[in-house]
Amino acid sequence: MPDLVAEEQDRRRTAAILVLAVLLSAIIIYFSVGSVALTGIFAGAMLALVVFFYAYRRQYPATVAEDVVTPDWSVTFAAADQADTAIAITDRAGRLTCANSCFSDWFGPQTAPPKMPFEKEDNDRLVEAGRSAWRDGSSETGDLRVGDQCYDAEIQRIGRGEDYLLWRFTPFMQTDIVSEANRMLAGKPGEMLGVSAIMSAVIGREGHVRSANSAFIARATGDAGADITGQDFASFLRSDERNNIFFAREGRSGTAIRLMHIPLADPDMVETGSGRKSPSLIVMIDQDANLQDRATALSYIENLLSMLPFGLAMADRDGRFLFINKSFARASGVEDKSMPAYPSDIVVHEDKAALSDAVHRYASGSASGVSGMRGDVTVRLQSAPEEPVSIKLSGVRGLGDAAVLLSLKDSSEETKLKRQIAQATKMQAVGQLAGGVAHDFNNVLTAIIGHCDLMLMRHAPGDSDYDDIQQIRNNSNRAASLTRQLLAFSRQQTLRPQVLQLPDIVSEVSNLLKRLLGETVKLEVMHDRNLGLVRADPGQLEQVIVNLVVNARDAMLDGGTVTISTRKVTATDVRRMQSEILPIGEYSSLIVADTGSGIAPEHIGKIFEPFFTTKAVGKGTGLGLSTVYGIIKQSGGYIFAESDLGQGTSFVIYLPVHEAREGEPSGQKKEKVRIKENWGSGTLLLVEDEAMVRAVAQRALERQGYTVLTANDGEEGLERLRSNAEIDLVISDVVMPNMDGPKMAEQIRQTYPELPILFMSGYAEEQLRKSIDISNMHFLPKPFSVTQIAEAVQEALTLSGAN
């Protein structure tokens, strides 16, 4: 009130001063101008302004900035220490600004939220709650554990600039239930249970005894007054082959006991599964004969279920797993882990509630006498969340604690086979595409290389254009090698198979491999005995080994060991492998293994695809392994990759053992006809649909002295042949529009059975001979040079006796 009175007096004093100033100003104006009217107008206007200003200040009084008062932290600490709550304040950087004594006593003076001494999953939830508080203003989380103590946490964003977080940790006495149970077992209630032949004990999460009644202590130790606090509970028990439980001290002559497990936790925590790690009350009674008989019967049933080829499991009325067989474990993805506690533990989070409800529903049905209830539920397993599966459930009775029977189809092998088939289909499609691209590209390279050869004939070394033309030709040959790799992947390249031994091929290429590996990588070679012969192209097989070894070298930047080994694989070995891809038979195996970095699981299925590489840009084309794959498949073999990250990679090649038949060619290379010169005479019919290839071949052969007639396709070629019966050799492409080369050759043979035919193609000679098998047929692979087509023509004419 005194402040308001003083403020009102100040306003009146100010108003009086303004009025006086207006009157003085009016008097001065009157004496200056001598006009009463002008003086009155001025005085009225100024008085109106004064009245307006006075009214405005009364309506909107001026605000006075408050003095910034530095907080007295001792008052804050005194207020915070009055609560039975741990309080801490942190800033934006996560630094601890202040904390009360409860916080320091409970968690330590050096602790700052959210890095608290809770269990890992609890700390993760606390960190997430802190982020939510910064974003939303407040957050909370419960059931944070330190030992047996639990806390609830509340987090709030505070401060004028909202630059601080206030953390409140309130304990709730989880240990009360445990303490009460300990007190009861040590007192009269424990003795009353003992009189009724009920043994009981409280064990901690670590499995150690915290308290027990005298009945349990007497049976476990033989002395009712013994102190067993802190000892391992399981050490007092043993089980037999039928899973019956006995006291260890009583030996095989003792009576089997039945255990009941009661978690000493909040019921809501037990329902959600978070209370399974809490201390437990164990109640034990002796089993009567009837119970033992049922346990024996259940043991027999479990043994029977374990041998069945489909997945089966049993759960009790509380929804806990009692038993799962190997097929169920394999199908659910827990084969290499301990048995989960609940069926819902094997499915993704979104499906846990549905499966848990279904298990409890069927268990309740069997408990109420409704046996034989059946149904299924579709869920997604944690091991394969992208593939829904159906779990069948059935309520059962008369199997001891078992109340629900669950079945799950083990489709792991089926899924694996599907993936392999999908991969094989994709590789085949990519191979066809690669072969088509390589075939068309070969025509372009044939024209480029041929024109380079023709230009080089007009330029001598030292000419200004000679080096440029030579560079174009060299790069064209490099491109031709890439197309050969694509054709190898698509199994359409030309092979010259021979009957050979794998150790001989490894020996031939060993010196080259040592130079490729360098000083830091060691090469080891091992051979098995009594290897069978294989039929393959030795040159291409050497390329396979070189490509695999180079890849192994690149995977061992810090050095290592590359091992090349051969092994005899019998039909029995193949049966034992149970492979869905490798047919049963006799094989000679070639294995290239390294100790490198390995291949990631997500990449292992793509390594044989063309242009797929894990190397850095410029370090590889991605055609090395695709070439290996094509050569092996075209040779009738199989290749598999096995790898573990950090453990190295092994490539295993299986080539079928070759059995020579009577009258079969040996497979050795035919001795090439020696031709001293490529000049010749005669009339040639050139059939080629690509104008650029046709022009190059025609000019090259005419320079050699031949008369060359040309045709665009097979139909035109037949017309030219009918009008020029003196043709000595037909040179034809394989793939052409209207009529291709093989169809034209069939019709030529009907009229001219001895006329030699030279086929040009980027595809494999073996494929051509499978589609058309005629005598006096020769083959020239694309791309070719001027010299190569001249040699091929001269060889064909010489072998046919036409020249």
C-alpha positions in Angstrom: 0.0 0.0 0.0 2.7 2.6 0.7 4.1 2.0 -2.8 0.7 2.6 -4.4 0.3 5.9 -2.5 3.7 7.1 -3.5 3.1 6.2 -7.1 -0.2 8.2 -7.1 1.5 11.2 -5.6 4.2 11.1 -8.3 1.5 11.1 -11.0 -0.3 14.1 -9.5 2.9 16.1 -9.1 3.8 15.4 -12.7 0.3 16.5 -13.9 0.6 19.8 -11.9 3.9 20.5 -13.5 2.6 19.9 -17.0 -0.5 22.2 -16.4 1.8 25.0 -15.1 4.0 24.6 -18.1 1.0 24.9 -20.5 -0.2 28.1 -18.8 3.2 29.7 -19.0 3.5 28.8 -22.6 0.1 30.3 -23.3 1.0 33.6 -21.6 4.2 33.8 -23.7 2.3 33.2 -26.9 -0.4 35.8 -26.0 2.2 38.6 -25.4 4.0 37.5 -28.6 1.2 37.5 -31.1 -1.5 39.4 -29.2 -4.3 37.0 -30.3 -6.7 35.7 -27.7 -8.2 33.1 -30.1 -4.8 31.6 -31.1 -3.7 31.5 -27.4 -6.9 29.7 -26.4 -6.5 27.1 -29.1 -3.0 26.3 -28.1 -3.8 26.1 -24.4 -6.8 23.8 -25.0 -4.8 21.5 -27.2 -1.9 21.2 -24.7 -4.4 20.6 -21.8 -6.0 17.8 -23.8 -2.7 16.1 -24.4 -1.9 16.3 -20.6 -5.3 14.8 -19.8 -4.8 12.0 -22.4 -1.2 11.2 -21.0 -2.5 11.2 -17.4 -5.4 8.8 -18.3 -3.1 6.5 -20.3 -0.6 6.2 -17.5 -3.4 5.3 -15.0 -4.7 2.6 -17.4 -1.3 1.2 -18.4 1.2 1.8 -15.6 4.9 1.5 -16.6 6.5 -1.8 -15.6 9.7 -1.7 -13.7 12.2 -4.4 -14.6 12.7 -6.8 -11.8 16.1 -7.0 -10.4 17.8 -10.3 -11.2 18.3 -12.1 -8.0 21.0 -14.7 -7.8 19.5 -17.9 -6.4 20.7 -19.1 -3.0 21.6 -22.7 -3.7 21.8 -23.5 0.0 18.1 -22.9 0.2 17.5 -25.2 -2.8 19.6 -27.9 -1.2 17.8 -27.5 2.1 14.4 -27.8 0.4 15.4 -30.8 -1.7 16.9 -32.7 1.2 13.6 -32.7 3.0 12.1 -35.2 0.5 12.7 -39.0 0.6 13.5 -38.7 -3.1 16.8 -38.6 -5.0 16.9 -35.3 -6.9 19.5 -34.2 -9.5 19.7 -31.4 -12.0 21.7 -31.6 -15.2 22.3 -29.0 -18.0 22.2 -29.4 -21.8 25.7 -30.9 -21.8 24.7 -33.6 -19.4 26.8 -32.1 -16.5 25.5 -32.5 -13.0 24.5 -29.0 -11.7 23.3 -30.1 -8.3 22.0 -33.1 -6.4 20.6 -33.7 -3.0 22.1 -35.9 -0.3 19.7 -38.8 -1.1 21.0 -38.9 -4.7 24.6 -39.0 -3.6 24.0 -41.6 -0.9 22.0 -43.9 -3.2 24.0 -43.6 -6.4 27.3 -42.1 -5.5 28.6 -38.4 -5.7 30.2 -38.9 -9.1 27.1 -40.2 -10.8 25.2 -38.0 -13.2 22.0 -39.0 -15.0 21.3 -40.7 -17.4 24.5 -42.7 -16.8 23.3 -44.5 -13.7 24.3 -47.8 -12.0 21.2 -49.6 -13.3 21.1 -52.7 -15.5 21.9 -52.1 -19.2 18.3 -52.4 -20.5 17.1 -50.1 -17.7 19.8 -47.5 -18.5 18.8 -47.6 -22.1 15.2 -46.8 -21.1 16.4 -44.0 -18.9 18.4 -42.4 -21.7 15.4 -42.6 -24.0 13.2 -41.0 -21.3 15.8 -38.1 -21.0 15.5 -37.5 -24.7 11.7 -37.4 -24.5 11.9 -34.9 -21.6 14.1 -32.5 -23.7 11.6 -32.9 -26.6 8.2 -33.0 -24.8 9.0 -31.2 -21.5 8.5 -34.2 -19.2 8.9 -38.0 -19.2 8.9 -40.9 -16.7 9.9 -44.5 -16.5 9.6 -47.2 -13.9 11.2 -50.4 -12.7 14.8 -49.3 -12.7 16.9 -51.8 -10.8 20.0 -51.6 -8.7 20.5 -54.9 -7.0 17.2 -55.8 -5.4 16.0 -52.2 -5.1 13.7 -50.7 -7.7 13.1 -47.0 -8.6 10.6 -44.9 -10.5 12.1 -41.9 -12.4 10.4 -38.6 -13.4 12.2 -36.2 -15.6 11.2 -32.6 -16.2 12.6 -29.7 -18.3 13.1 -26.6 -16.1 14.7 -23.2 -16.0 13.9 -19.8 -17.5 15.5 -20.9 -20.8 14.4 -24.5 -20.2 18.1 -25.5 -20.3 18.0 -27.9 -17.3 16.6 -31.3 -16.6 15.2 -32.2 -13.1 15.6 -35.9 -12.3 13.5 -37.5 -9.5 14.2 -41.1 -8.4 11.6 -42.5 -6.0 12.2 -46.0 -4.6 9.5 -48.5 -4.2 10.2 -51.3 -1.8 10.6 -54.4 -3.9 12.5 -56.0 -1.1 9.5 -55.9 1.2 8.0 -59.1 -0.2 11.4 -60.9 0.1 12.0 -59.6 3.7 8.5 -60.8 4.7 9.1 -64.2 3.1 12.4 -64.5 5.0 10.8 -63.5 8.2 8.0 -66.0 7.8 10.2 -69.0 6.9 12.4 -68.3 9.9 9.5 -68.1 12.3 6.3 -70.0 13.2 4.8 -70.1 9.7 7.9 -71.9 8.5 7.6 -74.5 11.3 4.0 -75.0 10.5 4.8 -75.7 6.9 7.5 -78.2 8.0 4.9 -80.0 10.2 2.8 -80.4 7.0 5.8 -81.9 5.2 6.2 -78.8 3.1 9.8 -77.7 2.6 10.4 -74.1 1.5 13.3 -71.7 0.8 13.8 -68.2 -0.6 16.6 -67.9 -3.2 18.0 -64.7 -4.7 18.3 -63.9 -8.4 21.8 -65.4 -8.3 20.5 -68.8 -7.0 21.8 -68.5 -3.5 19.7 -69.4 -0.4 18.5 -66.4 1.6 16.3 -68.3 4.1 14.7 -71.7 4.5 12.5 -73.5 7.0 13.8 -76.3 9.2 12.2 -79.0 7.2 14.2 -78.1 4.1 17.4 -77.6 6.0 17.1 -81.1 7.7 16.4 -82.8 4.4 19.2 -80.9 2.5 22.0 -81.2 5.2 20.8 -83.7 7.8 21.0 -81.0 10.5 18.0 -78.8 11.1 20.1 -76.2 12.9 22.7 -75.8 10.1 23.2 -72.4 8.5 22.9 -72.6 4.7 22.4 -68.9 4.0 24.4 -67.8 0.9 24.9 -71.4 -0.4 24.0 -72.4 -3.9 20.4 -73.8 -3.9 21.1 -76.1 -6.8 24.0 -77.8 -5.0 21.5 -79.5 -2.6 19.6 -81.2 -5.5 20.2 -83.6 -8.3 18.2 -85.1 -11.1 18.2 -88.5 -12.8 17.9 -89.5 -16.4 14.1 -89.2 -16.2 14.4 -85.6 -14.9 13.1 -86.5 -11.4 14.6 -84.3 -8.7 16.1 -85.6 -5.5 18.1 -84.3 -2.6 21.7 -84.8 -3.3 22.5 -86.0 0.2 20.0 -88.8 0.0 21.5 -90.4 -3.1 19.5 -92.8 -5.3 17.6 -94.2 -2.3 15.9 -90.8 -1.6 12.4 -89.8 -2.5 11.7 -87.7 -5.5 10.4 -84.2 -4.8 8.3 -81.8 -6.7 9.3 -78.1 -6.9 7.0 -75.1 -7.2 8.5 -71.8 -8.2 6.9 -68.6 -6.9 8.4 -65.3 -8.1 8.6 -62.7 -5.2 7.7 -59.8 -7.5 4.8 -57.6 -8.3 2.1 -59.6 -10.2 2.1 -57.2 -13.0 5.9 -57.6 -13.4 5.5 -61.4 -13.5 2.7 -61.2 -16.1 4.9 -59.1 -18.4 7.9 -61.3 -17.8 10.0 -58.6 -16.2 9.8 -60.3 -12.8 11.5 -63.5 -13.7 14.8 -62.2 -12.4 13.4 -61.4 -9.0 14.0 -63.5 -5.8 11.9 -66.6 -5.6 10.1 -68.7 -3.1 10.6 -72.4 -3.7 8.1 -74.8 -2.2 8.9 -78.6 -2.3 6.8 -81.7 -1.5 7.5 -85.4 -1.8 6.1 -87.0 -5.0 3.7 -89.9 -4.4 3.8 -93.0 -6.6 1.1 -91.7 -8.9 3.1 -88.5 -9.5 6.2 -90.5 -10.2 4.3 -92.7 -12.7 3.0 -89.7 -14.5 6.5 -88.2 -14.6 7.9 -91.4 -16.0 5.2 -91.5 -18.6 5.9 -87.9 -19.5 9.6 -88.7 -19.8 8.7 -91.5 -22.3 6.5 -89.1 -24.3 9.3 -86.5 -24.4 11.7 -89.0 -25.7 9.2 -90.1 -28.4 8.6 -86.4 -29.4 12.3 -85.7 -29.6 12.7 -88.3 -32.4 9.8 -87.0 -34.6 10.9 -85.2 -37.8 8.5 -82.3 -37.2 8.6 -79.5 -34.6 6.8 -80.2 -31.3 6.8 -78.5 -28.0 4.9 -78.7 -24.7 3.8 -75.8 -22.4 2.3 -75.9 -18.9 -0.9 -74.1 -17.7 1.1 -70.9 -17.0 2.3 -70.8 -20.6 5.9 -71.8 -19.9 7.8 -74.2 -22.1 8.3 -77.7 -20.6 9.9 -79.3 -23.6 10.9 -78.6 -27.3 12.3 -81.2 -29.7 15.2 -80.5 -32.0 13.0 -79.9 -35.0 11.0 -77.2 -33.2 14.2 -75.6 -31.9 15.6 -75.6 -35.5 12.5 -74.3 -37.0 12.1 -71.5 -34.4 15.7 -70.4 -34.6 16.8 -71.3 -31.1 18.7 -74.5 -32.0 22.0 -73.1 -30.6 20.5 -71.3 -27.6 19.0 -72.3 -24.3 15.3 -73.2 -24.3 13.3 -70.0 -24.0 10.9 -69.6 -21.0 7.7 -68.8 -22.9 6.5 -69.5 -26.5 6.1 -65.7 -27.0 9.9 -65.4 -26.6 10.5 -66.9 -30.1 8.3 -64.4 -32.0 8.6 -60.7 -32.8 7.3 -58.1 -30.4 4.1 -57.4 -32.3 3.0 -61.0 -32.2 3.9 -61.8 -28.6 0.4 -60.9 -27.2 -1.4 -63.0 -29.8 0.6 -66.1 -29.2 0.6 -65.7 -25.4 -3.2 -65.3 -25.4 -3.6 -68.4 -27.6 -1.5 -70.6 -25.4 -3.4 -69.5 -22.2 -6.7 -70.1 -24.0 -5.9 -73.6 -24.9 -4.3 -74.3 -21.6 -7.4 -73.1 -19.8 -9.5 -75.4 -22.0 -7.5 -78.5 -21.1 -7.6 -77.5 -17.4 -11.4 -77.2 -17.4 -11.7 -80.7 -18.9 -12.2 -79.5 -22.5 -9.5 -81.7 -24.1 -8.7 -81.8 -27.8 -9.1 -78.1 -28.6 -7.2 -77.3 -31.7 -6.3 -74.3 -33.7 -3.4 -72.3 -35.1 -2.0 -68.8 -35.0 0.1 -67.0 -37.6 3.1 -65.3 -36.2 6.6 -64.1 -37.3 9.6 -65.6 -35.7 12.5 -63.5 -34.4 14.9 -65.6 -36.5 13.0 -64.9 -39.7 10.7 -61.9 -39.2 10.0 -61.5 -42.9 8.3 -64.9 -43.3 5.1 -65.6 -41.4 4.6 -69.1 -40.1 1.7 -71.0 -38.6 2.0 -72.5 -35.1 -0.6 -75.1 -34.4 -1.9 -75.5 -30.8 -3.8 -78.3 -29.1 -5.0 -78.7 -25.5 -3.9 -81.9 -23.8 -4.6 -83.8 -20.6 -2.9 -86.6 -18.7 0.7 -85.5 -19.5 1.6 -84.2 -16.0 2.2 -80.4 -16.1 1.8 -80.3 -19.9 -1.4 -78.5 -20.9 -0.7 -77.3 -24.5 1.0 -79.1 -27.4 2.6 -76.7 -30.0 3.7 -77.8 -33.5 5.8 -75.9 -35.9 6.8 -77.1 -39.4 10.6 -77.1 -39.8 10.8 -75.4 -43.2 14.5 -74.4 -42.9 15.7 -76.8 -45.6 12.7 -75.9 -47.8 13.4 -72.2 -47.4 17.1 -72.7 -48.1 16.2 -74.7 -51.3 13.8 -71.9 -52.4 16.5 -69.3 -52.0 19.0 -71.5 -53.9 16.5 -72.0 -56.8 15.8 -68.3 -56.8 19.5 -67.5 -56.9 20.0 -70.1 -59.7 17.1 -68.6 -61.7 18.5 -65.1 -61.3 22.0 -66.2 -62.3 20.6 -67.9 -65.4 18.7 -64.8 -66.4 21.7 -62.5 -65.8 23.8 -65.0 -67.8 21.5 -64.9 -70.8 21.5 -61.1 -70.7 25.3 -61.0 -70.4 25.7 -63.4 -73.3 23.4 -61.4 -75.5 25.3 -58.2 -74.7 28.7 -59.8 -75.3 27.5 -61.2 -78.6 26.4 -57.9 -80.0 29.5 -56.1 -78.6 31.7 -58.7 -80.2 30.4 -57.6 -83.6 31.4 -54.0 -82.8 34.8 -55.1 -81.7 35.3 -57.2 -84.8 34.7 -54.1 -87.0 37.0 -51.9 -84.8 39.9 -54.5 -84.7 39.5 -55.3 -88.4 39.6 -51.7 -89.5 42.7 -51.1 -87.3 44.4 -54.0 -88.9 43.6 -52.7 -92.4 44.9 -49.2 -91.5 48.1 -50.7 -89.9 48.8 -52.4 -93.3 49.0 -48.9 -94.9 51.2 -47.4 -92.1 54.7 -48.4 -91.1 56.1 -48.2 -87.6 57.2 -44.6 -87.0 54.4 -43.0 -88.9 52.5 -40.3 -87.0 49.2 -42.4 -87.0 50.7 -45.8 -86.4 50.9 -45.5 -82.6 47.4 -44.1 -82.4 46.0 -46.9 -84.4 47.9 -49.5 -82.4 46.5 -47.9 -79.2 43.0 -48.3 -80.5 43.6 -51.9 -81.4 45.1 -52.7 -78.0 42.2 -51.2 -76.1 39.8 -53.1 -78.4 41.5 -56.3 -77.4 41.1 -55.4 -73.8 37.4 -54.9 -74.4 37.3 -58.2 -76.1 38.7 -59.9 -73.0 35.8 -58.4 -71.0 33.3 -59.9 -73.4 35.0 -63.3 -73.1 34.5 -63.0 -69.3 30.9 -62.3 -69.8 30.6 -65.2 -72.2 32.3 -67.4 -69.6 29.8 -66.3 -67.0 26.9 -67.1 -69.3 28.6 -70.4 -70.2 28.8 -69.5 -73.9 32.5 -69.2 -74.4 34.6 -71.6 -76.5 36.3 -74.3 -74.5 38.9 -76.8 -75.6 38.3 -79.6 -73.0 41.0 -82.2 -72.3 41.2 -85.2 -69.9 43.6 -84.1 -67.2 44.6 -84.3 -63.5 43.9 -81.4 -61.2 47.4 -81.6 -59.6 49.0 -81.1 -63.0 47.1 -77.8 -63.5 48.0 -76.5 -60.1 51.6 -77.4 -60.7 51.6 -75.5 -64.0 50.3 -72.3 -62.5 52.2 -72.4 -59.2 55.1 -70.3 -60.3 52.8 -67.6 -61.6 50.8 -67.7 -58.3 53.9 -67.1 -56.2 54.7 -64.0 -58.2 51.1 -62.7 -57.9 50.9 -63.3 -54.1 54.1 -61.4 -53.2 56.2 -61.6 -50.1 53.5 -61.2 -47.4 51.2 -64.0 -48.5 52.3 -67.7 -48.2 51.1 -70.3 -50.7 50.5 -73.9 -49.5 49.6 -76.8 -51.8 48.3 -80.2 -50.8 47.0 -83.0 -52.9 44.9 -86.1 -52.1 45.7 -89.5 -53.4 43.9 -91.5 -56.1 42.2 -88.5 -57.7 40.0 -89.2 -60.6 40.5 -87.7 -64.1 38.4 -84.7 -65.0 37.5 -83.2 -68.5 38.1 -79.5 -68.7 39.9 -76.8 -70.6 43.3 -76.5 -69.0 43.7 -72.9 -69.9 40.4 -71.9 -68.5 41.0 -74.0 -65.4 44.2 -72.1 -64.8 42.3 -68.8 -65.1 39.9 -70.1 -62.5 42.7 -70.7 -60.0 44.4 -67.4 -60.8 41.2 -65.5 -60.2 40.4 -67.2 -56.9 44.0 -66.7 -55.7 44.0 -63.0 -56.6 40.8 -62.5 -54.7 42.3 -64.3 -51.7 45.4 -62.0 -51.9 43.2 -58.9 -52.0 41.4 -60.1 -48.8 44.6 -60.3 -46.9 46.1 -56.8 -46.8 48.3 -57.7 -43.8 49.4 -61.0 -45.2 48.3 -64.5 -44.6 48.1 -68.0 -46.2 46.5 -69.2 -49.3 45.9 -73.0 -49.4 45.2 -74.9 -52.6 44.2 -78.5 -52.1 42.7 -81.3 -54.1 40.5 -84.0 -52.6 38.8 -87.2 -53.7 35.0 -87.0 -53.1 33.1 -90.3 -53.3 29.4 -90.9 -53.8 29.2 -91.8 -50.1 30.7 -88.4 -49.2 28.1 -86.7 -51.3 25.3 -88.5 -49.7 26.7 -87.6 -46.3 26.7 -83.9 -47.4 22.9 -84.1 -48.1 23.2 -81.3 -50.7 20.2 -80.4 -52.7 22.3 -79.1 -55.5 25.3 -81.5 -55.9 24.1 -84.8 -57.6 25.4 -88.0 -56.1 28.5 -89.2 -57.9 32.3 -89.3 -58.0 34.1 -86.0 -58.0 37.6 -84.5 -57.9 37.5 -81.4 -55.7 39.7 -78.3 -55.9 39.7 -76.1 -52.8 41.1 -72.5 -52.6 41.1 -71.2 -49.0 42.5 -68.1 -47.4 42.9 -66.6 -44.0 41.6 -63.2 -45.0 38.8 -60.9 -43.8 35.9 -63.1 -45.1 32.7 -62.2 -46.9 29.7 -60.6 -45.2 26.6 -62.8 -45.1 24.6 -60.3 -47.1 27.1 -60.4 -49.9 27.8 -64.2 -50.1 24.8 -64.7 -52.3 25.8 -62.1 -54.8 29.5 -62.7 -55.3 29.1 -64.7 -58.5 27.0 -62.0 -60.2 28.7 -60.0 -62.9 30.0 -56.5 -62.0 29.3 -57.1 -58.3 32.3 -56.3 -56.2 33.1 -55.3 -52.6 36.5 -53.8 -53.7 37.1 -50.0 -53.9 36.4 -48.2 -57.1 39.1 -48.9 -59.6 40.3 -52.1 -57.8 38.2 -54.6 -59.6 35.6 -55.0 -62.4 33.4 -57.6 -60.6 33.9 -60.1 -63.4 36.5 -62.4 -61.8 34.2 -64.6 -59.8 31.5 -64.5 -62.4 34.0 -65.8 -64.9 35.0 -68.6 -62.5 31.3 -69.5 -62.0 30.7 -69.7 -65.8 33.8 -71.8 -66.5 33.0 -74.3 -63.8 29.4 -74.6 -64.8 30.2 -74.9 -68.5 32.7 -77.7 -67.5 29.9 -79.6 -65.8 31.1 -78.8 -62.3 29.8 -77.0 -59.2 31.3 -74.3 -57.0 30.4 -73.3 -53.5 31.6 -70.4 -51.3 32.0 -70.8 -47.5 33.0 -67.8 -45.4 33.0 -66.4 -41.9 33.8 -62.7 -41.2 37.4 -62.5 -39.8 38.0 -66.2 -40.4 38.7 -66.4 -44.1 36.9 -67.8 -47.2 37.0 -71.2 -49.0 35.9 -71.8 -52.5 35.2 -75.5 -53.2 35.0 -76.7 -56.8 33.5 -80.1 -57.6 34.4 -81.5 -61.1 32.8 -84.9 -62.1 35.3 -87.7 -62.5 35.6 -88.5 -66.2 35.2 -92.1 -67.3 36.6 -92.8 -70.8 34.5 -94.9 -73.1 35.6 -97.1 -75.9 36.1 -95.2 -79.1 35.8 -91.8 -77.4 38.3 -89.2 -78.4 41.0 -88.6 -75.8 40.3 -84.9 -75.6 43.8 -83.9 -76.4 44.4 -80.9 -78.6 44.5 -81.6 -82.2 47.7 -80.6 -83.9 47.0 -77.4 -85.8 47.6 -77.5 -89.5 50.8 -75.6 -90.2 50.2 -72.9 -92.9 53.2 -71.1 -94.2 51.2 -68.2 -95.8 47.7 -66.9 -95.8 47.5 -66.0 -99.5 45.1 -68.1 -101.5 42.7 -68.2 -104.4 39.1 -69.3 -104.7 35.6 -68.0 -104.4 34.2 -67.5 -100.9 30.6 -66.8 -99.9 30.4 -64.5 -96.9 27.0 -64.4 -95.1 26.8 -61.8 -92.3 23.9 -59.5 -91.3 26.2 -56.9 -89.6 27.3 -54.6 -92.4 30.4 -53.4 -90.6 31.6 -57.0 -89.8 30.8 -58.0 -93.4 32.8 -55.1 -94.8 35.9 -55.8 -92.7 35.9 -59.6 -93.5 35.3 -58.9 -97.2 38.2 -56.4 -97.5 40.5 -58.6 -95.4 39.9 -61.7 -97.6 40.1 -59.8 -100.9 43.5 -58.5 -99.9 44.6 -62.1 -99.5 43.6 -62.9 -103.1 40.1 -64.4 -102.7 37.0 -63.6 -104.6 34.4 -62.8 -102.0 30.6 -62.8 -102.6 28.4 -61.4 -99.8 24.9 -61.9 -98.5 22.9 -60.3 -95.7 21.2 -63.5 -94.3 20.7 -67.2 -94.9 18.1 -66.9 -97.6 20.2 -64.5 -99.7 23.2 -66.7 -99.1 21.3 -69.7 -100.6 20.3 -67.7 -103.6 24.0 -66.6 -104.2 25.1 -70.2 -103.8 22.6 -71.4 -106.4 23.7 -68.8 -108.9 27.4 -69.4 -108.3 28.1 -73.1 -108.1 31.9 -72.7 -108.1 32.0 -71.5 -104.5 34.9 -73.1 -102.5 33.9 -72.1 -98.9 30.9 -70.6 -97.1 31.7 -68.2 -94.2 28.6 -67.5 -92.1 27.5 -65.9 -89.0 25.4 -68.1 -86.6 22.7 -65.7 -85.4 21.0 -63.8 -88.3 17.4 -62.6 -89.0 15.0 -64.5 -91.3 17.3 -67.6 -91.6 20.2 -68.2 -89.3 23.5 -69.9 -90.1 22.7 -73.5 -88.9 19.4 -73.7 -90.9 21.2 -72.4 -94.0 24.0 -75.0 -93.5 21.4 -77.8 -93.3 19.9 -76.8 -96.7 23.4 -76.4 -98.2 24.3 -80.0 -97.1 21.3 -81.4 -99.0 22.7 -80.0 -102.3 26.4 -79.7 -101.6 27.4 -82.4 -99.0 31.1 -81.8 -99.2 31.2 -78.0 -99.3 33.2 -76.7 -96.2 31.5 -74.2 -93.9 33.2 -71.8 -91.6 31.0 -70.4 -88.8 31.8 -67.0 -87.1 30.2 -66.4 -83.7 30.8 -64.9 -80.3 29.0 -67.9 -78.7 30.6 -71.2 -77.8 31.6 -73.7 -80.4 30.2 -76.5 -78.2 26.7 -75.0 -78.3 26.9 -74.7 -82.1 27.9 -78.3 -82.5 25.0 -79.4 -80.2 22.5 -77.5 -82.4 24.0 -78.7 -85.7 26.4 -81.5 -86.1 27.6 -81.7 -89.8 30.9 -82.8 -91.3 33.5 -80.4 -92.7 32.4 -77.6 -90.4 34.9 -75.1 -88.9 34.6 -72.4 -86.3 36.1 -68.9 -85.9 35.3 -67.1 -82.6 34.5 -63.3 -82.6 36.1 -60.8 -82.3 38.8 -61.7 -84.8 41.6 -59.8 -86.6 42.4 -59.7 -90.3 45.1 -62.2 -89.8 42.9 -64.6 -87.8 40.2 -64.7 -90.4 42.7 -65.3 -93.2 44.3 -68.1 -91.2 40.9 -69.7 -90.5 39.9 -69.6 -94.1 43.2 -71.0 -95.3 43.0 -73.8 -92.7 39.4 -74.7 -93.7 40.3 -74.9 -97.3 43.5 -76.9 -96.7 41.7 -79.5 -94.5 38.9 -79.9 -97.0 41.4 -80.2 -99.9 39.9 -77.3 -101.8 43.1 -75.3 -101.9 
